[in-house]
Amino acid sequence: MRLLLAFRLRLSKQNKRIVYTVLEYSPLLDSCNMTTDDWARIGTDIERHYEQYDGFVVLHGTDTMAYTASALSFMCENLGKPVIFTGSQVPIYEMRNDGRENLLGALLIAGQYVIPEVCLYFHHKLFRGNRVTKVDPGSFNAFTSPNLPPLAQCNVDIKINWDIVWRANTTARFTVNTQLNRNVGLLRLFPGITADKVKAFLQPPMAGIVLETYGSGNAPDNDTELLDEIRKATERGLIMINCTQCLRGTVTTSYATGQALSDAGLVAGFDMTTEAALSKLSYVLEKQDLSPEEKKEMLCRNLRGEMTADLDGAKLSLRDSRFIQILAKSLNVSCNEHSQELDAIRDALTPTLVCGAAKIGDTDTLKAIREMGSDLNMADYDGRSPLHVAACEGHLNVVEYLLNEGADVDAKDRFGDTPLHNAERFRHEDVVELLRRNRGHFSQDDMVDAGSRSHLHTHIYRIQKKIISCLQ
């Protein structure tokens, strides 16, 4: 049995009145009892009501909330609306509790801001759902995001960190994939672990393992029996992800002990949390149309912002725009250091970087900048977005990529021109057709402006003809 309620809030600062509908499950579950079936139930309900609402809030127990938020982030494909998990350390009916503030904060953000991610809201902060882990059972500040700043801070005002908000790189229809592989496990290395223990854990029907290793992804390289058992398992098709036991940092192969696991066939988990790695593994393993190598490649890819893009080793070259990628990476790292001066530099340069990449038709650089969380709708000093620039230059592939990334097809620059205007003016017919297919249009004012410009051009042409005839 499920209970449906509806209520609405008073007008917000954005002059919006938000109406909420409440769907209650029966029986209610302690989060320790949650299974993949419950994840599927939540995802299915979101999909069923997706077109009716602008956002969704899921009330969930804190013990396994990070696992559920991570799983839903992968299950929700082509998400275009906020899905926010929240809960409380102290029940909401107690005199002193954190439930009311967490619930109200999640409802306000979901109802007023388009943050198309699965998120987790707790103790005045909005986190990316697949970046969090629970770190304290006795504090209101129970969750942390070790390798990514909060998406939003809620104090007197709500401040959204739009630079790192993740958006789906497609215009495909939203779906929920409830097919998850349950034959996955988590194995934590410890000093003295034996090859027999590892062998027993890696036996069929186990299909995937998240291996929690030391430091930056290290394991004992002098225990040949242990490494042999891991190698045998990967050779027979078991997929293993190497994640660090440390709260912060990333997996690398800087040390021989880390390289040994890579040589044994493990996939690097970079800076993913254990919860995200386990959920991602379960999601990817159930892709029946992919080969084992394709699944490994997919695990290394940043699917929902669950890990940080790696651009190390890029060479400085203005022509192939690797310079732009390195500079963008440096600015992204700097902004995590909470320096207002560096934030200002980043905000000033990012529009130039993305518009510069659009001008030369460099989708690789645009993807690199996008993967680091930058907004590809950012406009330059003339109000021209990358889509304006790409439309002017006739770069069809860049226009298509930007549209798939959610670029505003009807954005206007300081002259009142849209990307469609620019493409039409420079007679890039294929770009015009693509923009029109993606809802690009001329408003009534645009049509008047276009007609005025056409009339002016005709008038200037006639004057020029008269001048030429007088000179002759």
C-alpha positions as CSV (number, residue, x, y, z in Angstrom):
1,M,0.0,0.0,0.0
2,R,1.3,3.5,-0.9
3,L,0.0,6.9,0.3
4,L,-0.1,9.9,-1.9
5,L,-0.3,13.5,-0.4
6,A,0.0,16.9,-2.0
7,F,1.0,20.3,-0.6
8,R,2.5,23.6,-1.7
9,L,4.8,26.3,-0.4
10,R,4.4,30.0,-0.5
11,L,6.1,32.1,-3.2
12,S,9.9,31.8,-3.2
13,K,12.5,34.5,-4.0
14,Q,12.4,33.3,-7.6
15,N,8.6,34.1,-7.6
16,K,7.8,30.4,-7.8
17,R,5.3,28.4,-5.9
18,I,6.3,24.8,-5.6
19,V,3.8,22.0,-5.3
20,Y,4.9,18.7,-3.9
21,T,3.4,15.3,-4.0
22,V,4.3,12.7,-1.3
23,L,4.5,9.0,-2.1
24,E,5.0,6.8,0.9
25,Y,6.1,3.2,0.8
26,S,4.6,0.5,3.0
27,P,6.2,-1.1,4.9
28,L,8.9,1.4,5.6
29,L,12.5,0.0,5.6
30,D,15.5,0.6,7.7
31,S,18.2,1.4,5.2
32,C,20.3,-1.6,6.4
33,N,17.6,-3.8,4.9
34,M,17.8,-2.2,1.5
35,T,18.6,-4.4,-1.5
36,T,19.0,-3.9,-5.3
37,D,15.2,-4.7,-5.6
38,D,14.5,-1.6,-3.5
39,W,16.8,0.5,-5.7
40,A,14.9,-0.8,-8.7
41,R,11.6,0.2,-7.1
42,I,12.8,3.7,-6.4
43,G,14.1,4.1,-9.9
44,T,10.9,2.7,-11.5
45,D,8.8,5.2,-9.6
46,I,10.9,8.1,-10.7
47,E,10.6,6.9,-14.3
48,R,6.9,6.5,-14.0
49,H,6.4,10.0,-12.7
50,Y,9.3,11.7,-14.6
51,E,7.2,13.8,-17.0
52,Q,4.9,15.1,-14.2
53,Y,7.5,16.7,-11.9
54,D,10.5,19.0,-12.2
55,G,12.5,17.1,-9.5
56,F,12.4,14.3,-7.0
57,V,13.4,14.0,-3.3
58,V,14.0,10.5,-1.8
59,L,13.9,10.1,2.0
60,H,16.3,7.4,3.0
61,G,18.2,6.1,6.1
62,T,21.7,7.3,6.4
63,D,23.6,4.0,6.8
64,T,23.3,2.9,3.1
65,M,22.2,6.2,1.6
66,A,25.6,6.6,-0.2
67,Y,25.2,3.1,-1.8
68,T,21.6,3.9,-3.0
69,A,22.6,7.4,-4.3
70,S,25.5,5.9,-6.2
71,A,23.4,3.1,-7.7
72,L,20.6,5.4,-8.8
73,S,23.2,7.7,-10.5
74,F,24.1,4.9,-12.9
75,M,20.6,3.5,-13.2
76,C,19.1,6.8,-14.2
77,E,20.2,7.2,-17.9
78,N,20.0,10.6,-19.6
79,L,18.8,12.3,-16.4
80,G,17.6,15.9,-16.9
81,K,16.1,16.7,-13.5
82,P,17.3,16.7,-9.9
83,V,17.0,13.5,-7.8
84,I,18.0,14.4,-4.3
85,F,18.5,11.9,-1.4
86,T,18.3,13.1,2.2
87,G,17.5,11.8,5.6
88,S,18.5,12.5,9.2
89,Q,20.7,11.4,12.1
90,V,17.9,12.1,14.6
91,P,14.3,11.3,13.7
92,I,12.2,14.2,12.6
93,Y,9.6,13.7,15.4
94,E,12.3,14.4,18.1
95,M,12.4,17.8,19.7
96,R,16.1,18.3,18.5
97,N,16.6,16.9,15.1
98,D,18.2,17.5,11.7
99,G,15.4,16.0,9.7
100,R,13.4,19.2,9.2
101,E,16.3,21.2,7.8
102,N,17.5,18.4,5.6
103,L,14.0,17.8,4.2
104,L,13.3,21.5,3.6
105,G,16.7,22.1,2.0
106,A,16.3,19.2,-0.4
107,L,12.7,20.2,-1.3
108,L,13.7,23.8,-2.0
109,I,16.7,22.9,-4.2
110,A,14.8,20.2,-6.1
111,G,11.9,22.6,-6.7
112,Q,13.9,25.7,-7.7
113,Y,17.1,24.6,-9.5
114,V,17.8,22.5,-12.6
115,I,20.6,20.3,-11.3
116,P,20.3,17.2,-13.5
117,E,22.1,14.8,-11.1
118,V,21.4,12.2,-8.5
119,C,22.4,14.2,-5.4
120,L,22.6,13.8,-1.6
121,Y,21.6,16.7,0.6
122,F,22.8,16.8,4.2
123,H,23.8,19.4,6.8
124,H,23.5,22.5,4.5
125,K,25.4,20.9,1.6
126,L,24.3,19.3,-1.7
127,F,26.7,16.6,-2.9
128,R,27.0,14.6,-6.0
129,G,25.4,11.3,-5.0
130,N,28.2,9.0,-6.4
131,R,30.9,11.0,-4.6
132,V,29.8,10.7,-1.0
133,T,30.5,8.4,1.8
134,K,29.3,8.3,5.4
135,V,32.0,9.2,7.8
136,D,30.4,9.9,11.2
137,P,27.4,8.1,12.8
138,G,27.2,10.5,15.7
139,S,27.3,13.9,14.0
140,F,24.8,15.9,12.0
141,N,27.7,16.4,9.5
142,A,27.6,12.7,8.7
143,F,28.6,12.7,5.0
144,T,31.6,14.0,3.1
145,S,32.6,14.1,-0.6
146,P,36.4,13.4,-0.4
147,N,37.4,14.3,-3.9
148,L,34.8,16.8,-5.1
149,P,33.5,20.0,-3.5
150,P,29.8,20.3,-2.7
151,L,27.5,21.2,-5.6
152,A,25.7,23.7,-3.4
153,Q,26.1,25.4,0.0
154,C,22.9,26.4,1.8
155,N,23.4,29.2,4.4
156,V,21.5,32.5,4.4
157,D,21.5,32.1,0.6
158,I,21.7,29.0,-1.6
159,K,24.9,29.2,-3.6
160,I,25.2,26.7,-6.5
161,N,28.6,25.7,-7.8
162,W,27.4,25.5,-11.4
163,D,31.0,24.9,-12.7
164,I,30.9,21.3,-11.4
165,V,27.3,20.4,-12.1
166,W,27.2,17.3,-14.3
167,R,24.9,17.1,-17.3
168,A,24.0,14.2,-19.5
169,N,25.9,14.3,-22.8
170,T,22.9,13.3,-24.9
171,T,19.4,14.5,-25.9
172,A,18.1,10.9,-25.6
173,R,15.0,10.1,-23.6
174,F,15.3,9.5,-19.9
175,T,15.2,5.8,-18.8
176,V,15.9,3.8,-15.7
177,N,18.0,0.7,-16.1
178,T,17.0,-1.7,-13.3
179,Q,19.2,-4.6,-14.5
180,L,22.1,-4.9,-12.0
181,N,24.5,-7.8,-11.5
182,R,24.3,-9.1,-7.9
183,N,27.4,-11.2,-8.2
184,V,29.7,-8.5,-7.2
185,G,31.8,-8.1,-4.0
186,L,34.1,-6.0,-1.9
187,L,37.5,-7.3,-0.7
188,R,39.7,-5.2,1.5
189,L,43.4,-6.0,1.7
190,F,45.1,-6.1,5.1
191,P,48.6,-7.0,6.2
192,G,49.0,-10.8,6.3
193,I,46.0,-11.6,4.0
194,T,46.7,-15.0,2.4
195,A,46.4,-16.3,-1.1
196,D,43.9,-18.9,0.1
197,K,41.5,-16.3,1.5
198,V,41.7,-14.3,-1.7
199,K,41.2,-17.5,-3.8
200,A,38.1,-18.5,-1.8
201,F,36.6,-15.0,-2.3
202,L,37.2,-14.9,-6.0
203,Q,35.4,-18.2,-6.9
204,P,32.3,-18.3,-9.2
205,P,29.6,-17.2,-9.4
206,M,31.5,-14.0,-8.4
207,A,31.6,-11.8,-11.6
208,G,33.2,-8.6,-10.3
209,I,35.2,-7.4,-7.4
210,V,36.2,-4.0,-5.9
211,L,39.6,-4.5,-4.4
212,E,40.4,-2.0,-1.7
213,T,44.1,-1.5,-1.7
214,Y,46.7,0.5,0.2
215,G,47.7,4.1,-0.5
216,S,47.5,5.0,-4.2
217,G,46.4,1.5,-5.3
218,N,49.2,-0.7,-3.9
219,A,49.3,-4.3,-2.9
220,P,52.2,-6.6,-1.8
221,D,54.3,-7.4,-4.9
222,N,56.4,-10.0,-3.1
223,D,53.5,-12.4,-2.5
224,T,53.6,-14.2,-5.8
225,E,50.8,-16.7,-4.8
226,L,48.4,-13.9,-4.0
227,L,49.2,-12.1,-7.3
228,D,48.8,-15.4,-9.2
229,E,45.3,-16.0,-7.7
230,I,44.3,-12.5,-8.8
231,R,45.8,-13.0,-12.3
232,K,44.0,-16.3,-12.7
233,A,40.7,-14.8,-11.7
234,T,41.0,-11.9,-14.2
235,E,42.1,-14.3,-17.0
236,R,39.0,-16.4,-16.5
237,G,36.8,-13.3,-16.9
238,L,36.4,-11.9,-13.4
239,I,36.6,-8.1,-13.6
240,M,38.3,-6.3,-10.7
241,I,38.5,-2.6,-9.9
242,N,41.4,-1.2,-7.9
243,C,40.2,1.4,-5.3
244,T,42.2,3.0,-2.5
245,Q,41.4,2.5,1.1
246,C,42.2,6.1,1.7
247,L,39.4,8.6,2.1
248,R,41.0,11.0,-0.4
249,G,43.3,10.6,-3.4
250,T,43.4,8.5,-6.5
251,V,44.8,5.2,-7.8
252,T,48.0,5.4,-9.8
253,T,50.8,3.1,-10.9
254,S,53.6,5.3,-9.6
255,Y,54.9,2.5,-7.4
256,A,55.9,-1.1,-8.4
257,T,53.4,-2.4,-5.9
258,G,50.6,-0.6,-7.8
259,Q,51.9,-1.6,-11.2
260,A,51.8,-5.3,-10.1
261,L,48.0,-5.1,-9.8
262,S,47.7,-3.4,-13.1
263,D,49.8,-6.2,-14.7
264,A,47.5,-8.7,-13.1
265,G,44.6,-7.3,-15.0
266,L,42.9,-4.9,-12.5
267,V,41.1,-1.8,-13.8
268,A,42.1,1.4,-12.1
269,G,39.3,3.0,-10.0
270,F,41.0,6.4,-9.9
271,D,39.3,8.5,-7.1
272,M,36.0,6.7,-7.0
273,T,34.4,5.9,-3.6
274,T,33.9,2.3,-2.8
275,E,30.2,2.8,-3.0
276,A,30.4,4.3,-6.5
277,A,32.8,1.6,-7.7
278,L,30.6,-1.2,-6.5
279,S,27.5,0.3,-8.0
280,K,29.2,1.0,-11.3
281,L,30.6,-2.5,-11.5
282,S,27.1,-4.0,-10.9
283,Y,25.6,-1.7,-13.6
284,V,28.3,-2.3,-16.2
285,L,28.5,-6.1,-15.8
286,E,24.8,-6.4,-16.7
287,K,25.4,-4.9,-20.1
288,Q,24.9,-8.1,-22.1
289,D,25.8,-6.5,-25.5
290,L,29.3,-5.6,-24.4
291,S,32.4,-7.7,-24.5
292,P,34.6,-8.1,-21.4
293,E,37.1,-5.6,-22.9
294,E,34.4,-3.1,-23.6
295,K,33.1,-3.5,-20.1
296,K,36.6,-2.7,-18.7
297,E,36.8,0.3,-21.0
298,M,33.4,1.5,-19.8
299,L,34.5,1.1,-16.1
300,C,37.5,3.4,-16.9
301,R,35.2,6.0,-18.4
302,N,33.6,8.9,-16.4
303,L,29.9,8.0,-16.8
304,R,28.2,10.2,-14.2
305,G,30.9,12.4,-12.8
306,E,31.9,9.6,-10.4
307,M,35.7,10.1,-11.0
308,T,38.0,12.9,-11.9
309,A,39.2,13.2,-15.6
310,D,42.9,12.5,-16.1
311,L,44.8,14.8,-18.5
312,D,48.3,14.1,-17.2
313,G,50.9,13.9,-19.8
314,A,49.3,16.4,-22.2
315,K,51.8,18.3,-24.3
316,L,51.6,22.1,-24.8
317,S,50.4,22.8,-28.3
318,L,48.1,25.7,-29.3
319,R,47.1,24.0,-32.5
320,D,45.7,20.8,-31.0
321,S,44.4,22.8,-28.0
322,R,46.2,20.6,-25.4
323,F,47.3,23.9,-23.9
324,I,43.7,24.8,-23.3
325,Q,43.1,21.4,-21.7
326,I,46.1,21.7,-19.3
327,L,45.1,25.3,-18.4
328,A,41.5,24.3,-17.8
329,K,42.7,21.4,-15.6
330,S,44.9,23.7,-13.6
331,L,42.1,26.2,-13.1
332,N,39.8,23.4,-12.0
333,V,42.3,22.2,-9.4
334,S,42.9,25.7,-8.2
335,C,39.2,26.4,-7.6
336,N,39.1,23.5,-5.1
337,E,41.6,25.4,-3.0
338,H,38.9,28.0,-2.1
339,S,40.9,31.0,-3.3
340,Q,38.7,33.9,-4.4
341,E,41.4,35.3,-6.7
342,L,41.9,32.0,-8.5
343,D,38.1,31.5,-8.8
344,A,37.9,35.0,-10.4
345,I,40.7,34.0,-12.9
346,R,38.9,30.8,-13.7
347,D,35.6,32.5,-14.3
348,A,37.2,35.1,-16.5
349,L,39.1,32.6,-18.7
350,T,36.7,29.7,-19.0
351,P,34.3,31.4,-21.5
352,T,37.3,32.3,-23.7
353,L,38.6,28.7,-23.5
354,V,35.3,27.1,-24.6
355,C,34.6,29.7,-27.3
356,G,38.2,29.4,-28.6
357,A,37.8,25.6,-28.8
358,A,34.4,26.0,-30.6
359,K,36.0,28.4,-33.1
360,I,38.6,25.9,-34.3
361,G,36.2,23.0,-34.2
362,D,37.9,21.1,-31.4
363,T,35.4,18.8,-29.7
364,D,38.1,17.0,-27.8
365,T,38.9,20.1,-25.8
366,L,35.3,20.9,-25.3
367,K,34.8,17.4,-23.9
368,A,37.8,17.7,-21.6
369,I,36.5,21.0,-20.3
370,R,33.0,19.6,-19.9
371,E,34.3,16.5,-18.0
372,M,35.8,18.8,-15.4
373,G,32.4,20.3,-14.8
374,S,32.5,23.5,-16.7
375,D,29.3,24.9,-18.2
376,L,29.4,24.9,-22.0
377,N,26.7,27.6,-22.1
378,M,29.2,30.2,-20.7
379,A,29.2,33.3,-22.8
380,D,32.2,35.6,-23.7
381,Y,32.3,39.4,-23.4
382,D,29.8,39.8,-26.3
383,G,27.4,37.3,-24.8
384,R,28.3,34.8,-27.5
385,S,28.2,31.1,-26.3
386,P,30.3,28.3,-27.9
387,L,27.1,27.4,-29.9
388,H,27.1,30.9,-31.4
389,V,30.7,30.6,-32.4
390,A,30.4,27.1,-33.8
391,A,27.3,28.1,-35.8
392,C,29.2,31.1,-37.3
393,E,32.1,28.9,-38.3
394,G,29.9,26.1,-39.7
395,H,31.4,23.4,-37.5
396,L,28.5,20.9,-37.7
397,N,30.2,18.3,-35.4
398,V,30.8,20.9,-32.7
399,V,27.2,22.2,-33.0
400,E,25.9,18.6,-32.7
401,Y,28.1,18.0,-29.6
402,L,27.0,21.2,-27.9
403,L,23.3,20.5,-28.5
404,N,23.8,17.0,-27.0
405,E,25.4,18.6,-24.0
406,G,22.2,20.8,-23.5
407,A,23.4,24.0,-25.0
408,D,20.7,26.7,-25.2
409,V,19.7,26.8,-28.8
410,D,17.9,30.1,-28.4
411,A,20.5,32.0,-26.4
412,K,21.0,35.6,-27.6
413,D,24.2,37.5,-27.6
414,R,24.6,41.3,-26.9
415,F,23.3,42.0,-30.5
416,G,20.2,39.9,-30.0
417,D,21.4,37.2,-32.4
418,T,20.8,33.5,-31.8
419,P,23.0,30.6,-33.0
420,L,20.4,30.1,-35.8
421,H,20.8,33.7,-36.8
422,N,24.5,33.2,-37.1
423,A,24.3,30.0,-39.1
424,E,21.7,31.6,-41.5
425,R,23.8,34.7,-42.0
426,F,26.9,32.8,-43.0
427,R,24.8,30.3,-45.1
428,H,25.8,27.1,-43.2
429,E,22.7,25.3,-44.4
430,D,23.5,22.0,-42.6
431,V,23.9,23.8,-39.3
432,V,20.7,25.7,-39.9
433,E,18.8,22.5,-40.5
434,L,20.3,20.9,-37.3
435,L,19.4,23.9,-35.2
436,R,15.9,24.0,-36.5
437,R,15.5,20.2,-35.8
438,N,16.6,21.0,-32.2
439,R,13.8,23.7,-31.7
440,G,15.9,26.6,-32.8
441,H,13.7,29.4,-34.1
442,F,13.4,33.1,-34.8
443,S,11.2,34.9,-32.4
444,Q,8.9,37.7,-33.6
445,D,11.4,40.3,-32.6
446,D,14.1,38.4,-34.3
447,M,12.1,38.3,-37.5
448,V,11.6,42.1,-37.3
449,D,15.3,42.6,-36.7
450,A,16.2,40.3,-39.5
451,G,13.9,42.2,-41.8
452,S,15.3,45.5,-40.8
453,R,18.8,44.3,-41.4
454,S,17.8,43.0,-44.8
455,H,16.2,46.3,-45.7
456,L,19.3,48.2,-44.5
457,H,21.6,46.0,-46.6
458,T,19.4,46.6,-49.7
459,H,19.5,50.4,-49.1
460,I,23.3,50.4,-48.7
461,Y,23.6,48.4,-51.9
462,R,21.6,50.9,-53.8
463,I,23.7,53.8,-52.5
464,Q,26.9,52.0,-53.5
465,K,25.6,51.5,-57.0
466,K,24.8,55.2,-57.3
467,I,28.3,56.2,-56.1
468,I,29.9,53.8,-58.6
469,S,27.8,55.2,-61.4
470,C,28.8,58.8,-60.5
471,L,32.5,57.9,-60.5
472,Q,32.1,56.3,-63.9
